[in-house]
């Protein structure tokens, strides 16, 4: 949304610059255009940064999901093993390692 807004302002200023006959006004308008270009670059860089962080978070969440599944499975196996004989329970515990 911000990028579209900046593009809109940039187009307006460029059209004003085309109508301007005053060198001073043209310089001011060019300075504003330069500021807008800098803001667009900054927004683009920030978007890339945020997308990178979101990708990292997704990978982390996937790892956590895998860990949670392993913990739930292990917990189930331990609960089931409580009703088993001692030797069988030991085998279950050893298989968890």
C-alpha positions, 0 to 999 in steps of 0.5 A: 500500500505504501509503495503504491502511495509513493508511486502515485506521489512520484507520478504527480511530482513528475507531472508537476516537474514537466510543467515547471519553468522555474529552475529552483522549483525543478530542483526542489521537485527533483529533491523530493523525487530523490527522497521518494526513490530513497523511501521506495528502496528502504521499503523494498529492503524492509519488505525483503527483511520481513519476508526473510524473518517470516520464512525463518519463523515458518521453519522454526514452527515446522521444527517445533511441530516435529518435536511436539509430535515426537514428544506426544508419541513418546508420551503415549509409548511411555503410558502404554508401557506402564501396563507391561512387565518390567522387561518389556517396559525396559525395551520400550524405554530403550527404543525411545533413546 
